[in-house]
Amino acid sequence: MLRHTFVHVAGIGDRTEQRLWRLGVVDWDCAMGGVPGVVPACCRKSLPAAIEDSKAALERGDACFFGERLAAAYHWRLYRSFSDRTAFLDIETTGLGAGSVVTTIALYDGRSIRTYVRDQNLHEFPADIRQYQLLVTYNGRTFDVPFLEREFAGLRLTQPHVDLRYLLASLGYKGGLKGCEQKLGIPRPQALQDVDGFMAVRLWWAHERGDRRALPALLRYNIEDTVNLRWLMETAYNMAVERLPVPLPVGRVPVAHRPRIDWPFDPGIIQELAGPGPFESHGSIHRRW
């Protein structure tokens, strides 16, 4: 999809891009042969150089080149070109307030799952995340990324970022991460179906109190959220391509099978913490929108 994109070129917006597509200028190579007069004169002059710069950036694997020039709503178009350098990311915290901190992080790149835990290996995350060219989250623009940049002094997640909350909403799917999963048919283990951000806070505090069952359960929940992001991203990408206002010769991405998660946990801790508890009045629970 990236090679069919023109809205990253200064002066070209949605309408001009769609006019180009309708007139047969469907990708960068076509544009190098000349463009019709629907493109403003200033853009027609600069377009060949912009296309050459785009080809060079794609060749060297520079996703930030496009992230800086594309509005966030178009970052999904980078996925096919950078799928092997994408980090699917989800965090858990002690709440939403100014004093809240990151407790666990799960990172999945389609090959391996990595977890990070406060007071254990959380400090390793900044070096690891810098290896990736594209980020995918759910509600990460307003939650995960600000929390992470506050947690780690000097960390700036400047990679292009697909926030699935907004991409899925544009495709008609709302209701939070688990709501979107349910509508699109992604199953979760029965023991985790009712676990949410509020329960994640309780699990962390149980871990802090010394309950050895709590951290494995929290990490399994964190991992489930993260792994499911890949399936959602690939499904949403294909749906977005299908709904383009002008049909283009853009291939679908294969939707990966959900990996087997070998991460045992004791569901009993979740059942024990499910009732009313001391955290409900603190106003610091973390919610997945």
Secondary structure as GFF3:
##gff-version 3
##sequence-region A 1 289
A	DSSP	three_ten_helix	2	4	.	.	.	ID=ss1
A	DSSP	alpha_helix	14	22	.	.	.	ID=ss2
A	DSSP	alpha_helix	28	32	.	.	.	ID=ss3
A	DSSP	alpha_helix	41	59	.	.	.	ID=ss4
A	DSSP	alpha_helix	63	67	.	.	.	ID=ss5
A	DSSP	three_ten_helix	72	78	.	.	.	ID=ss6
A	DSSP	alpha_helix	79	82	.	.	.	ID=ss7
A	DSSP	three_ten_helix	83	85	.	.	.	ID=ss8
A	DSSP	beta_strand	86	93	.	.	.	ID=ss9
A	DSSP	beta_strand	102	108	.	.	.	ID=ss10
A	DSSP	beta_strand	113	117	.	.	.	ID=ss11
A	DSSP	three_ten_helix	122	124	.	.	.	ID=ss12
A	DSSP	alpha_helix	125	129	.	.	.	ID=ss13
A	DSSP	beta_strand	134	137	.	.	.	ID=ss14
A	DSSP	alpha_helix	144	151	.	.	.	ID=ss15
A	DSSP	beta_strand	161	163	.	.	.	ID=ss16
A	DSSP	alpha_helix	164	170	.	.	.	ID=ss17
A	DSSP	alpha_helix	176	184	.	.	.	ID=ss18
A	DSSP	three_ten_helix	190	192	.	.	.	ID=ss19
A	DSSP	alpha_helix	197	208	.	.	.	ID=ss20
A	DSSP	alpha_helix	214	242	.	.	.	ID=ss21
A	DSSP	alpha_helix	267	273	.	.	.	ID=ss22
###
